[in-house]
Structures are given as C-alpha cells and as structure tokens.
Amino acid sequence: MLEIAAGGFDFRAELHEEDAPLTVAAFRRLLPLESRIIHVRWSGEGGWIPWGDLDLGLDPENATSYPSPGELILYPGGVSETELLLAYGYVAFASKAGALAGNHFATIVEGRENLRDLGRRMLWEGAQEIRFTKS
C-alpha cells in the first residue's frame, strides 16, 4: 500500500505489482517522495508532477491513455517528459505532442470521496503539496 497526503487530504493506494512490477519497483525507489502536484494542461481532470528528463529505465507496462478516477499513471518519458498523473475525474492523457499512454501502477482505494475536492484545489488554488510514503 501507498500513503498519499495531498492538498490537506489523505489517501491510500493499492500498488499493482502483478500488472506493473517494474514501474512499482521504480516508484518505490523514489520513496519517500515530496513534491507539488499541479492541474494538468491538456488531459482533463487530473493533476500531474512533471519530472523533466528523469530516466527511470522504464518501458510501457500496463499502459493506458484513459485512467479512471483514483488511478495513478507514470509516463516514463519519450515523446514528452517523464511525469506522474493522478486522475480525479475524466482523463484523456496527452501533452502538447499529442496522446500519451502512461503506466498504471496504483489505484486509490481509500479517500476517493476527496478526489474532486483535491482537483478543485489544484485548479483554483494552484500547486498543492503532495507526499508519498510506504504504509
């Protein structure tokens, strides 16, 4: 499990070790992780953490362009920069280069009722502090 604190809300997410083992392992190496999450520009109802040219050594794994609310996807770079996206509503994952597919590696299972409020905070109040830790 993964603990996530963002924008004053607490969430717990299930890691998908069977479907995305390499992505889960790469993400675990980043923990604990503190950053800021901002509202997406092109993808719809989500927040993202841009990581620029960070190379995690990943290829597509359990990739999706349409994450559901509460799903976390990690785009390992290539056409666009490396990034993490958290869907709080409807998302069609994209960048200025066009459609993207990110590795779905975790899904929020506790605190989902606060996702829309987190999304509103990112949209109307700007970047929100976010912290990921192992539980």
LINRA-V605954 format. One record per helix or strand. SS is the DSSP state (helix for helix, strand for strand). FROM is the first residue (numbers start at 1). LEN is the number of residues. Records with the same first field share a line. If there is no record, write none. Layout:
BEGIN
SS = FROM-LEN / FROM-LEN
END
This chain:
BEGIN
strand = 2-5 / 9-7 / 33-7 / 44-7 / 63-2 / 71-5 / 83-9 / 94-2 / 98-2 / 102-9 / 128-7
helix = 21-10 / 112-14
END
